[in-house]
Each structure stands twice: as structure tokens, then as C-alpha cells.
Amino acid sequence: MSNITLLTASTAQGQVSPWSSIILMGVLLVLFYFVIIRPQKKQEKKEKAMRDSLEVGDEVITNGGIVGIVFSIKDDTLVIETGSDRSKIRVMKWAIAKVNTVHEDD
């Protein structure tokens, strides 16, 4: 009789409560948010602010590695002037990877 009670007691302890798996899933989702999603959104915000603050005359580098100076800015495109022969290239704003011009804050 004692073997039967030990067997039922051990199976009762081995069962996982449905609430504990729900709590574990919630903790994993929160961890996923703070480790992956939130930093990515912060980086996207920073890049958008950089692209929105572009001005004519800024030196920029595109995602393709083209270095040039901003010649004109339209809604979602800009024209950059490259090289000593002053050739102009029209690119999308999202293609700007870096701005090399330092702006002084007033």
C-alpha cells in the first residue's frame, strides 16, 4: 500500500500547472521585447531623426558606399553631388547611412 501512495504522490508532483507555463510564456515575451524589439525601435527612431535633419550642404554616405554632398532635398528623395566632376545622383532618404557633417547646436 505504501508503494501505491508513493507512486501517486510522485506523479502529482511531476505535473506542471497550466498557470506556470502561462507565466513562463509571459516572462519570455517580456524578455524578448526588452532584448530585441525595444533596442531595434530606438535605433530606427535615431536613424529617422538623422534623415529628417538633413540639410543642403551636408556630406553623406549612402548604404551603397557612395559619398556625396546634399544638393537638394524633396519629400522622400534627395540629390547628392559626388566627385570632382560634380555629377549628381538622386537617392531615396532611407538609403542614407551616415551624415559626416557636424552641426553646431545653438
Distance bins in CASP14 RR format, pairs under 12 A and 6 or more apart:
PFRMAT RR
TARGET T0000
AUTHOR 0000-0000-0000
RMODE 2
METHOD distances of the structure
MODEL  1
1 7 0 0 0 0 0 1 0 0 0 0 0
1 8 0 0 0 0 0 1 0 0 0 0 0
2 8 0 0 0 0 0 1 0 0 0 0 0
2 9 0 0 0 0 0 1 0 0 0 0 0
3 9 0 0 0 0 0 1 0 0 0 0 0
3 10 0 0 0 0 0 1 0 0 0 0 0
4 10 0 0 0 0 0 1 0 0 0 0 0
4 11 0 0 0 0 0 1 0 0 0 0 0
5 11 0 0 0 0 0 1 0 0 0 0 0
5 12 0 0 0 0 0 1 0 0 0 0 0
6 12 0 0 0 0 0 1 0 0 0 0 0
6 13 0 0 0 0 0 1 0 0 0 0 0
7 13 0 0 0 0 0 1 0 0 0 0 0
7 14 0 0 0 0 0 1 0 0 0 0 0
8 14 0 0 0 0 0 1 0 0 0 0 0
8 15 0 0 0 0 0 1 0 0 0 0 0
9 15 0 0 0 0 0 1 0 0 0 0 0
14 20 0 0 0 0 0 1 0 0 0 0 0
15 21 0 0 0 0 0 1 0 0 0 0 0
16 22 0 0 0 0 0 1 0 0 0 0 0
16 23 0 0 0 0 0 1 0 0 0 0 0
16 24 0 0 0 0 1 0 0 0 0 0 0
17 23 0 0 0 0 1 0 0 0 0 0 0
17 24 0 0 0 0 0 1 0 0 0 0 0
18 24 0 0 0 0 0 1 0 0 0 0 0
18 25 0 0 0 0 0 1 0 0 0 0 0
19 25 0 0 0 0 0 1 0 0 0 0 0
19 26 0 0 0 0 0 1 0 0 0 0 0
20 26 0 0 0 0 0 1 0 0 0 0 0
20 27 0 0 0 0 0 1 0 0 0 0 0
21 27 0 0 0 0 0 1 0 0 0 0 0
21 28 0 0 0 0 0 1 0 0 0 0 0
22 28 0 0 0 0 0 1 0 0 0 0 0
22 29 0 0 0 0 0 1 0 0 0 0 0
23 29 0 0 0 0 0 1 0 0 0 0 0
23 30 0 0 0 0 0 1 0 0 0 0 0
24 30 0 0 0 0 0 1 0 0 0 0 0
24 31 0 0 0 0 0 1 0 0 0 0 0
25 31 0 0 0 0 0 1 0 0 0 0 0
25 32 0 0 0 0 0 1 0 0 0 0 0
26 32 0 0 0 0 1 0 0 0 0 0 0
26 33 0 0 0 0 1 0 0 0 0 0 0
27 33 0 0 0 0 0 1 0 0 0 0 0
27 34 0 0 0 0 0 1 0 0 0 0 0
28 34 0 0 0 0 0 1 0 0 0 0 0
28 35 0 0 0 0 0 1 0 0 0 0 0
28 36 0 0 0 0 0 1 0 0 0 0 0
29 35 0 0 0 0 0 1 0 0 0 0 0
29 36 0 0 0 0 0 1 0 0 0 0 0
29 37 0 0 0 0 1 0 0 0 0 0 0
30 36 0 0 0 0 0 1 0 0 0 0 0
30 37 0 0 0 0 0 1 0 0 0 0 0
30 38 0 0 0 0 0 1 0 0 0 0 0
31 37 0 0 0 0 0 1 0 0 0 0 0
31 38 0 0 0 0 0 1 0 0 0 0 0
32 38 0 0 0 0 1 0 0 0 0 0 0
32 39 0 0 0 0 0 1 0 0 0 0 0
32 40 0 0 0 0 0 1 0 0 0 0 0
33 39 0 0 0 0 0 1 0 0 0 0 0
33 40 0 0 0 0 0 1 0 0 0 0 0
33 41 0 0 0 0 1 0 0 0 0 0 0
34 40 0 0 0 0 0 1 0 0 0 0 0
34 41 0 0 0 0 0 1 0 0 0 0 0
34 42 0 0 0 0 0 1 0 0 0 0 0
36 42 0 0 0 0 0 1 0 0 0 0 0
36 43 0 0 0 0 0 1 0 0 0 0 0
37 43 0 0 0 0 0 1 0 0 0 0 0
37 44 0 0 0 0 0 1 0 0 0 0 0
38 44 0 0 0 0 0 1 0 0 0 0 0
38 45 0 0 0 0 0 1 0 0 0 0 0
39 45 0 0 0 0 0 1 0 0 0 0 0
39 46 0 0 0 0 0 1 0 0 0 0 0
40 46 0 0 0 0 0 1 0 0 0 0 0
40 47 0 0 0 0 0 1 0 0 0 0 0
41 47 0 0 0 0 0 1 0 0 0 0 0
41 48 0 0 0 0 0 1 0 0 0 0 0
42 48 0 0 0 0 0 1 0 0 0 0 0
42 49 0 0 0 0 0 1 0 0 0 0 0
43 49 0 0 0 0 0 1 0 0 0 0 0
43 50 0 0 0 0 0 1 0 0 0 0 0
44 50 0 0 0 0 0 1 0 0 0 0 0
44 51 0 0 0 0 0 1 0 0 0 0 0
44 94 0 0 0 0 0 1 0 0 0 0 0
45 51 0 0 0 0 0 1 0 0 0 0 0
45 52 0 0 0 0 0 1 0 0 0 0 0
46 52 0 0 0 0 0 1 0 0 0 0 0
46 53 0 0 0 0 0 1 0 0 0 0 0
46 98 0 0 0 0 0 1 0 0 0 0 0
46 99 0 0 0 0 0 1 0 0 0 0 0
47 53 0 0 0 0 0 1 0 0 0 0 0
47 54 0 0 0 0 0 1 0 0 0 0 0
47 63 0 0 0 0 0 1 0 0 0 0 0
47 93 0 0 0 0 0 1 0 0 0 0 0
47 94 0 0 0 0 1 0 0 0 0 0 0
47 95 0 0 0 0 0 1 0 0 0 0 0
47 96 0 0 0 0 1 0 0 0 0 0 0
47 97 0 0 0 0 1 0 0 0 0 0 0
47 98 0 0 0 0 1 0 0 0 0 0 0
47 99 0 0 0 0 0 1 0 0 0 0 0
48 54 0 0 0 0 0 1 0 0 0 0 0
48 76 0 0 0 0 0 1 0 0 0 0 0
48 93 0 0 0 0 1 0 0 0 0 0 0
48 94 0 0 0 0 1 0 0 0 0 0 0
48 96 0 0 0 0 0 1 0 0 0 0 0
49 99 0 0 0 0 0 1 0 0 0 0 0
50 58 0 0 0 0 0 1 0 0 0 0 0
50 60 0 0 0 0 1 0 0 0 0 0 0
50 61 0 0 0 0 0 1 0 0 0 0 0
50 93 0 0 0 0 1 0 0 0 0 0 0
50 94 0 0 0 0 0 1 0 0 0 0 0
50 96 1 0 0 1 0 0 0 0 0 0 0
50 97 0 0 0 0 1 0 0 0 0 0 0
50 98 0 0 0 0 1 0 0 0 0 0 0
50 99 1 0 1 0 0 0 0 0 0 0 0
50 100 0 0 0 0 0 1 0 0 0 0 0
50 101 0 0 0 0 0 1 0 0 0 0 0
50 103 0 0 0 0 0 1 0 0 0 0 0
51 58 0 0 0 0 0 1 0 0 0 0 0
51 60 0 0 0 0 1 0 0 0 0 0 0
51 62 0 0 0 0 0 1 0 0 0 0 0
51 63 0 0 0 0 0 1 0 0 0 0 0
51 70 0 0 0 0 0 1 0 0 0 0 0
51 73 0 0 0 0 0 1 0 0 0 0 0
51 75 0 0 0 0 0 1 0 0 0 0 0
51 76 0 0 0 0 1 0 0 0 0 0 0
51 77 0 0 0 0 0 1 0 0 0 0 0
51 78 0 0 0 0 1 0 0 0 0 0 0
51 91 0 0 0 0 0 1 0 0 0 0 0
51 92 0 0 0 0 1 0 0 0 0 0 0
51 93 1 0 1 0 0 0 0 0 0 0 0
51 94 1 0 0 1 0 0 0 0 0 0 0
51 95 0 0 0 0 1 0 0 0 0 0 0
51 96 1 0 1 0 0 0 0 0 0 0 0
51 97 0 0 0 0 1 0 0 0 0 0 0
51 98 0 0 0 0 0 1 0 0 0 0 0
51 99 0 0 0 0 1 0 0 0 0 0 0
52 73 0 0 0 0 0 1 0 0 0 0 0
52 75 0 0 0 0 0 1 0 0 0 0 0
52 76 0 0 0 0 0 1 0 0 0 0 0
52 78 0 0 0 0 0 1 0 0 0 0 0
52 93 0 0 0 0 1 0 0 0 0 0 0
52 94 0 0 0 0 0 1 0 0 0 0 0
52 96 0 0 0 0 0 1 0 0 0 0 0
52 99 0 0 0 0 0 1 0 0 0 0 0
53 60 0 0 0 0 0 1 0 0 0 0 0
53 70 0 0 0 0 0 1 0 0 0 0 0
53 73 0 0 0 0 0 1 0 0 0 0 0
53 93 0 0 0 0 0 1 0 0 0 0 0
53 96 0 0 0 0 0 1 0 0 0 0 0
53 99 1 0 0 1 0 0 0 0 0 0 0
53 101 0 0 0 0 0 1 0 0 0 0 0
53 103 1 0 0 1 0 0 0 0 0 0 0
53 105 0 0 0 0 0 1 0 0 0 0 0
54 60 1 0 0 1 0 0 0 0 0 0 0
54 68 0 0 0 0 0 1 0 0 0 0 0
54 69 0 0 0 0 0 1 0 0 0 0 0
54 70 1 0 1 0 0 0 0 0 0 0 0
54 71 0 0 0 0 0 1 0 0 0 0 0
54 72 0 0 0 0 0 1 0 0 0 0 0
54 73 1 0 0 1 0 0 0 0 0 0 0
54 74 0 0 0 0 0 1 0 0 0 0 0
54 76 0 0 0 0 0 1 0 0 0 0 0
54 77 0 0 0 0 0 1 0 0 0 0 0
54 78 1 0 0 1 0 0 0 0 0 0 0
54 79 0 0 0 0 0 1 0 0 0 0 0
54 80 0 0 0 0 0 1 0 0 0 0 0
54 91 0 0 0 0 0 1 0 0 0 0 0
54 93 1 0 0 1 0 0 0 0 0 0 0
54 94 0 0 0 0 0 1 0 0 0 0 0
54 95 0 0 0 0 0 1 0 0 0 0 0
54 96 1 0 0 1 0 0 0 0 0 0 0
54 98 0 0 0 0 0 1 0 0 0 0 0
54 99 1 0 0 1 0 0 0 0 0 0 0
54 100 0 0 0 0 0 1 0 0 0 0 0
54 101 0 0 0 0 1 0 0 0 0 0 0
54 103 0 0 0 0 0 1 0 0 0 0 0
55 69 0 0 0 0 0 1 0 0 0 0 0
55 70 1 0 0 1 0 0 0 0 0 0 0
55 71 0 0 0 0 0 1 0 0 0 0 0
55 72 0 0 0 0 0 1 0 0 0 0 0
55 73 1 0 0 1 0 0 0 0 0 0 0
55 78 0 0 0 0 0 1 0 0 0 0 0
55 99 0 0 0 0 1 0 0 0 0 0 0
55 101 1 0 0 1 0 0 0 0 0 0 0
55 103 1 0 0 1 0 0 0 0 0 0 0
56 69 0 0 0 0 1 0 0 0 0 0 0
56 70 1 0 1 0 0 0 0 0 0 0 0
56 71 1 0 0 1 0 0 0 0 0 0 0
56 72 1 0 0 1 0 0 0 0 0 0 0
56 73 1 0 0 1 0 0 0 0 0 0 0
56 74 0 0 0 0 0 1 0 0 0 0 0
56 78 0 0 0 0 1 0 0 0 0 0 0
56 79 0 0 0 0 1 0 0 0 0 0 0
56 80 0 0 0 0 0 1 0 0 0 0 0
56 81 0 0 0 0 0 1 0 0 0 0 0
56 101 0 0 0 0 0 1 0 0 0 0 0
57 68 0 0 0 0 1 0 0 0 0 0 0
57 69 1 0 1 0 0 0 0 0 0 0 0
57 70 1 0 1 0 0 0 0 0 0 0 0
57 71 1 0 0 1 0 0 0 0 0 0 0
57 72 0 0 0 0 1 0 0 0 0 0 0
57 73 0 0 0 0 1 0 0 0 0 0 0
57 78 0 0 0 0 0 1 0 0 0 0 0
57 79 0 0 0 0 0 1 0 0 0 0 0
57 80 0 0 0 0 1 0 0 0 0 0 0
57 81 0 0 0 0 1 0 0 0 0 0 0
57 99 0 0 0 0 0 1 0 0 0 0 0
57 100 0 0 0 0 0 1 0 0 0 0 0
57 101 1 0 0 1 0 0 0 0 0 0 0
57 103 0 0 0 0 0 1 0 0 0 0 0
58 67 0 0 0 0 0 1 0 0 0 0 0
58 68 0 0 0 0 1 0 0 0 0 0 0
58 69 1 0 0 1 0 0 0 0 0 0 0
58 70 1 0 1 0 0 0 0 0 0 0 0
58 71 0 0 0 0 0 1 0 0 0 0 0
58 72 0 0 0 0 0 1 0 0 0 0 0
58 73 0 0 0 0 1 0 0 0 0 0 0
58 78 0 0 0 0 1 0 0 0 0 0 0
58 80 0 0 0 0 1 0 0 0 0 0 0
58 81 0 0 0 0 0 1 0 0 0 0 0
58 96 0 0 0 0 1 0 0 0 0 0 0
58 98 0 0 0 0 0 1 0 0 0 0 0
58 99 1 0 1 0 0 0 0 0 0 0 0
58 100 1 0 0 1 0 0 0 0 0 0 0
58 101 1 0 1 0 0 0 0 0 0 0 0
58 102 0 0 0 0 1 0 0 0 0 0 0
58 103 0 0 0 0 1 0 0 0 0 0 0
59 66 0 0 0 0 0 1 0 0 0 0 0
59 67 1 0 0 1 0 0 0 0 0 0 0
59 68 1 0 0 1 0 0 0 0 0 0 0
59 69 1 0 1 0 0 0 0 0 0 0 0
59 70 1 0 0 1 0 0 0 0 0 0 0
59 71 0 0 0 0 0 1 0 0 0 0 0
59 80 0 0 0 0 1 0 0 0 0 0 0
59 81 0 0 0 0 0 1 0 0 0 0 0
59 82 0 0 0 0 0 1 0 0 0 0 0
59 83 0 0 0 0 0 1 0 0 0 0 0
59 96 0 0 0 0 0 1 0 0 0 0 0
59 98 0 0 0 0 1 0 0 0 0 0 0
59 99 1 0 0 1 0 0 0 0 0 0 0
59 100 1 0 1 0 0 0 0 0 0 0 0
59 101 1 0 1 0 0 0 0 0 0 0 0
59 102 0 0 0 0 1 0 0 0 0 0 0
59 103 0 0 0 0 0 1 0 0 0 0 0
60 66 0 0 0 0 1 0 0 0 0 0 0
60 67 1 0 0 1 0 0 0 0 0 0 0
60 68 1 0 1 0 0 0 0 0 0 0 0
60 69 1 0 0 1 0 0 0 0 0 0 0
60 70 1 0 0 1 0 0 0 0 0 0 0
60 71 0 0 0 0 0 1 0 0 0 0 0
60 73 0 0 0 0 0 1 0 0 0 0 0
60 78 0 0 0 0 1 0 0 0 0 0 0
60 79 0 0 0 0 0 1 0 0 0 0 0
60 80 1 0 0 1 0 0 0 0 0 0 0
60 81 0 0 0 0 0 1 0 0 0 0 0
60 82 0 0 0 0 0 1 0 0 0 0 0
60 89 0 0 0 0 0 1 0 0 0 0 0
60 91 0 0 0 0 1 0 0 0 0 0 0
60 93 0 0 0 0 0 1 0 0 0 0 0
60 95 0 0 0 0 1 0 0 0 0 0 0
60 96 1 0 1 0 0 0 0 0 0 0 0
60 97 0 0 0 0 1 0 0 0 0 0 0
60 98 1 0 0 1 0 0 0 0 0 0 0
60 99 1 0 1 0 0 0 0 0 0 0 0
60 100 1 0 0 1 0 0 0 0 0 0 0
60 101 1 0 0 1 0 0 0 0 0 0 0
61 67 1 0 1 0 0 0 0 0 0 0 0
61 68 1 0 0 1 0 0 0 0 0 0 0
61 69 0 0 0 0 0 1 0 0 0 0 0
61 70 0 0 0 0 0 1 0 0 0 0 0
61 80 0 0 0 0 1 0 0 0 0 0 0
61 82 0 0 0 0 0 1 0 0 0 0 0
61 91 0 0 0 0 0 1 0 0 0 0 0
61 95 0 0 0 0 1 0 0 0 0 0 0
61 96 1 0 0 1 0 0 0 0 0 0 0
61 97 1 0 1 0 0 0 0 0 0 0 0
61 98 1 0 1 0 0 0 0 0 0 0 0
61 99 0 0 0 0 1 0 0 0 0 0 0
61 100 1 0 0 1 0 0 0 0 0 0 0
61 101 0 0 0 0 0 1 0 0 0 0 0
62 68 0 0 0 0 1 0 0 0 0 0 0
62 70 0 0 0 0 0 1 0 0 0 0 0
62 78 0 0 0 0 0 1 0 0 0 0 0
62 80 1 0 0 1 0 0 0 0 0 0 0
62 82 0 0 0 0 1 0 0 0 0 0 0
62 89 0 0 0 0 1 0 0 0 0 0 0
62 90 0 0 0 0 0 1 0 0 0 0 0
62 91 1 0 1 0 0 0 0 0 0 0 0
62 92 0 0 0 0 1 0 0 0 0 0 0
62 93 0 0 0 0 0 1 0 0 0 0 0
62 94 0 0 0 0 1 0 0 0 0 0 0
62 95 1 0 1 0 0 0 0 0 0 0 0
62 96 1 0 0 1 0 0 0 0 0 0 0
62 97 1 0 0 1 0 0 0 0 0 0 0
62 98 0 0 0 0 1 0 0 0 0 0 0
62 99 0 0 0 0 0 1 0 0 0 0 0
62 100 0 0 0 0 0 1 0 0 0 0 0
63 91 0 0 0 0 1 0 0 0 0 0 0
63 92 0 0 0 0 1 0 0 0 0 0 0
63 93 0 0 0 0 0 1 0 0 0 0 0
63 94 0 0 0 0 1 0 0 0 0 0 0
63 95 1 0 1 0 0 0 0 0 0 0 0
63 96 1 0 0 1 0 0 0 0 0 0 0
63 97 1 0 1 0 0 0 0 0 0 0 0
63 98 0 0 0 0 1 0 0 0 0 0 0
64 80 0 0 0 0 0 1 0 0 0 0 0
64 82 0 0 0 0 0 1 0 0 0 0 0
64 89 0 0 0 0 0 1 0 0 0 0 0
64 91 0 0 0 0 1 0 0 0 0 0 0
64 92 0 0 0 0 0 1 0 0 0 0 0
64 95 1 0 0 1 0 0 0 0 0 0 0
64 96 0 0 0 0 0 1 0 0 0 0 0
64 97 1 0 0 1 0 0 0 0 0 0 0
64 98 0 0 0 0 0 1 0 0 0 0 0
65 80 0 0 0 0 0 1 0 0 0 0 0
65 82 0 0 0 0 0 1 0 0 0 0 0
65 89 0 0 0 0 0 1 0 0 0 0 0
65 91 0 0 0 0 0 1 0 0 0 0 0
65 95 0 0 0 0 1 0 0 0 0 0 0
65 96 0 0 0 0 0 1 0 0 0 0 0
65 97 1 0 0 1 0 0 0 0 0 0 0
65 98 0 0 0 0 1 0 0 0 0 0 0
65 100 0 0 0 0 0 1 0 0 0 0 0
66 80 1 0 0 1 0 0 0 0 0 0 0
66 81 0 0 0 0 0 1 0 0 0 0 0
66 82 1 0 0 1 0 0 0 0 0 0 0
66 83 0 0 0 0 1 0 0 0 0 0 0
66 87 0 0 0 0 0 1 0 0 0 0 0
66 88 0 0 0 0 0 1 0 0 0 0 0
66 89 1 0 0 1 0 0 0 0 0 0 0
66 90 0 0 0 0 0 1 0 0 0 0 0
66 91 1 0 0 1 0 0 0 0 0 0 0
66 95 0 0 0 0 1 0 0 0 0 0 0
66 96 0 0 0 0 0 1 0 0 0 0 0
66 97 0 0 0 0 1 0 0 0 0 0 0
66 98 0 0 0 0 0 1 0 0 0 0 0
67 80 0 0 0 0 1 0 0 0 0 0 0
67 81 0 0 0 0 0 1 0 0 0 0 0
67 82 1 0 0 1 0 0 0 0 0 0 0
67 83 0 0 0 0 1 0 0 0 0 0 0
67 89 0 0 0 0 0 1 0 0 0 0 0
67 91 0 0 0 0 0 1 0 0 0 0 0
67 96 0 0 0 0 0 1 0 0 0 0 0
67 97 0 0 0 0 0 1 0 0 0 0 0
67 98 0 0 0 0 1 0 0 0 0 0 0
67 99 0 0 0 0 0 1 0 0 0 0 0
67 100 1 0 0 1 0 0 0 0 0 0 0
67 101 0 0 0 0 0 1 0 0 0 0 0
68 78 0 0 0 0 0 1 0 0 0 0 0
68 79 0 0 0 0 0 1 0 0 0 0 0
68 80 1 0 1 0 0 0 0 0 0 0 0
68 81 1 0 0 1 0 0 0 0 0 0 0
68 82 1 0 1 0 0 0 0 0 0 0 0
68 83 1 0 0 1 0 0 0 0 0 0 0
68 84 0 0 0 0 0 1 0 0 0 0 0
68 86 0 0 0 0 0 1 0 0 0 0 0
68 87 0 0 0 0 1 0 0 0 0 0 0
68 88 0 0 0 0 1 0 0 0 0 0 0
68 89 0 0 0 0 1 0 0 0 0 0 0
68 91 0 0 0 0 1 0 0 0 0 0 0
68 96 0 0 0 0 0 1 0 0 0 0 0
68 97 0 0 0 0 0 1 0 0 0 0 0
68 98 0 0 0 0 0 1 0 0 0 0 0
68 99 0 0 0 0 0 1 0 0 0 0 0
68 100 0 0 0 0 1 0 0 0 0 0 0
68 101 0 0 0 0 0 1 0 0 0 0 0
69 78 0 0 0 0 0 1 0 0 0 0 0
69 79 0 0 0 0 1 0 0 0 0 0 0
69 80 1 0 0 1 0 0 0 0 0 0 0
69 81 1 0 1 0 0 0 0 0 0 0 0
69 82 1 0 0 1 0 0 0 0 0 0 0
69 83 0 0 0 0 1 0 0 0 0 0 0
69 84 0 0 0 0 0 1 0 0 0 0 0
69 86 0 0 0 0 1 0 0 0 0 0 0
69 87 0 0 0 0 0 1 0 0 0 0 0
69 88 0 0 0 0 0 1 0 0 0 0 0
69 89 0 0 0 0 0 1 0 0 0 0 0
69 99 0 0 0 0 0 1 0 0 0 0 0
69 100 0 0 0 0 1 0 0 0 0 0 0
69 101 0 0 0 0 1 0 0 0 0 0 0
70 77 0 0 0 0 0 1 0 0 0 0 0
70 78 1 0 1 0 0 0 0 0 0 0 0
70 79 1 0 0 1 0 0 0 0 0 0 0
70 80 1 0 1 0 0 0 0 0 0 0 0
70 81 1 0 0 1 0 0 0 0 0 0 0
70 82 0 0 0 0 0 1 0 0 0 0 0
70 88 0 0 0 0 0 1 0 0 0 0 0
70 89 0 0 0 0 0 1 0 0 0 0 0
70 90 0 0 0 0 0 1 0 0 0 0 0
70 91 0 0 0 0 1 0 0 0 0 0 0
70 93 0 0 0 0 0 1 0 0 0 0 0
70 96 0 0 0 0 1 0 0 0 0 0 0
70 99 0 0 0 0 1 0 0 0 0 0 0
70 100 0 0 0 0 0 1 0 0 0 0 0
70 101 0 0 0 0 1 0 0 0 0 0 0
71 77 0 0 0 0 0 1 0 0 0 0 0
71 78 1 0 0 1 0 0 0 0 0 0 0
71 79 1 0 1 0 0 0 0 0 0 0 0
71 80 1 0 0 1 0 0 0 0 0 0 0
71 81 1 0 1 0 0 0 0 0 0 0 0
71 82 0 0 0 0 1 0 0 0 0 0 0
71 83 0 0 0 0 0 1 0 0 0 0 0
71 86 0 0 0 0 1 0 0 0 0 0 0
71 87 0 0 0 0 0 1 0 0 0 0 0
71 88 1 0 1 0 0 0 0 0 0 0 0
71 89 0 0 0 0 1 0 0 0 0 0 0
71 90 0 0 0 0 1 0 0 0 0 0 0
71 91 0 0 0 0 0 1 0 0 0 0 0
72 78 1 0 0 1 0 0 0 0 0 0 0
72 79 1 0 1 0 0 0 0 0 0 0 0
72 80 0 0 0 0 1 0 0 0 0 0 0
72 81 0 0 0 0 1 0 0 0 0 0 0
72 88 0 0 0 0 1 0 0 0 0 0 0
72 89 0 0 0 0 0 1 0 0 0 0 0
72 90 0 0 0 0 1 0 0 0 0 0 0
72 91 0 0 0 0 0 1 0 0 0 0 0
73 79 1 0 0 1 0 0 0 0 0 0 0
73 80 0 0 0 0 0 1 0 0 0 0 0
73 90 0 0 0 0 0 1 0 0 0 0 0
73 91 0 0 0 0 0 1 0 0 0 0 0
73 92 0 0 0 0 0 1 0 0 0 0 0
73 93 0 0 0 0 1 0 0 0 0 0 0
73 96 0 0 0 0 0 1 0 0 0 0 0
74 90 0 0 0 0 1 0 0 0 0 0 0
74 91 0 0 0 0 0 1 0 0 0 0 0
74 92 0 0 0 0 0 1 0 0 0 0 0
74 93 0 0 0 0 1 0 0 0 0 0 0
75 92 0 0 0 0 0 1 0 0 0 0 0
75 93 0 0 0 0 1 0 0 0 0 0 0
76 90 0 0 0 0 0 1 0 0 0 0 0
76 91 0 0 0 0 0 1 0 0 0 0 0
76 92 1 0 0 1 0 0 0 0 0 0 0
76 93 1 0 1 0 0 0 0 0 0 0 0
76 94 1 0 0 1 0 0 0 0 0 0 0
76 95 0 0 0 0 0 1 0 0 0 0 0
76 96 0 0 0 0 0 1 0 0 0 0 0
77 88 0 0 0 0 0 1 0 0 0 0 0
77 89 0 0 0 0 0 1 0 0 0 0 0
77 90 1 0 1 0 0 0 0 0 0 0 0
77 91 1 0 0 1 0 0 0 0 0 0 0
77 92 1 0 1 0 0 0 0 0 0 0 0
77 93 1 0 0 1 0 0 0 0 0 0 0
77 94 0 0 0 0 1 0 0 0 0 0 0
77 95 0 0 0 0 1 0 0 0 0 0 0
77 96 0 0 0 0 0 1 0 0 0 0 0
78 88 0 0 0 0 0 1 0 0 0 0 0
78 89 0 0 0 0 1 0 0 0 0 0 0
78 90 1 0 0 1 0 0 0 0 0 0 0
78 91 1 0 0 1 0 0 0 0 0 0 0
78 92 0 0 0 0 1 0 0 0 0 0 0
78 93 1 0 0 1 0 0 0 0 0 0 0
78 94 0 0 0 0 0 1 0 0 0 0 0
78 95 0 0 0 0 1 0 0 0 0 0 0
78 96 1 0 0 1 0 0 0 0 0 0 0
78 99 0 0 0 0 0 1 0 0 0 0 0
79 86 0 0 0 0 0 1 0 0 0 0 0
79 87 0 0 0 0 0 1 0 0 0 0 0
79 88 1 0 1 0 0 0 0 0 0 0 0
79 89 1 0 0 1 0 0 0 0 0 0 0
79 90 1 0 1 0 0 0 0 0 0 0 0
79 91 1 0 0 1 0 0 0 0 0 0 0
79 92 0 0 0 0 0 1 0 0 0 0 0
79 93 0 0 0 0 0 1 0 0 0 0 0
80 86 0 0 0 0 0 1 0 0 0 0 0
80 87 0 0 0 0 1 0 0 0 0 0 0
80 88 1 0 0 1 0 0 0 0 0 0 0
80 89 1 0 1 0 0 0 0 0 0 0 0
80 90 0 0 0 0 1 0 0 0 0 0 0
80 91 1 0 0 1 0 0 0 0 0 0 0
80 92 0 0 0 0 0 1 0 0 0 0 0
80 93 0 0 0 0 0 1 0 0 0 0 0
80 95 0 0 0 0 1 0 0 0 0 0 0
80 96 0 0 0 0 1 0 0 0 0 0 0
80 99 0 0 0 0 0 1 0 0 0 0 0
80 100 0 0 0 0 0 1 0 0 0 0 0
81 87 1 0 0 1 0 0 0 0 0 0 0
81 88 1 0 1 0 0 0 0 0 0 0 0
81 89 0 0 0 0 1 0 0 0 0 0 0
81 90 0 0 0 0 0 1 0 0 0 0 0
81 91 0 0 0 0 0 1 0 0 0 0 0
82 88 1 0 0 1 0 0 0 0 0 0 0
82 89 1 0 0 1 0 0 0 0 0 0 0
82 90 0 0 0 0 0 1 0 0 0 0 0
82 91 0 0 0 0 0 1 0 0 0 0 0
83 89 0 0 0 0 0 1 0 0 0 0 0
89 95 0 0 0 0 0 1 0 0 0 0 0
89 96 0 0 0 0 0 1 0 0 0 0 0
91 97 0 0 0 0 0 1 0 0 0 0 0
93 99 0 0 0 0 0 1 0 0 0 0 0
END
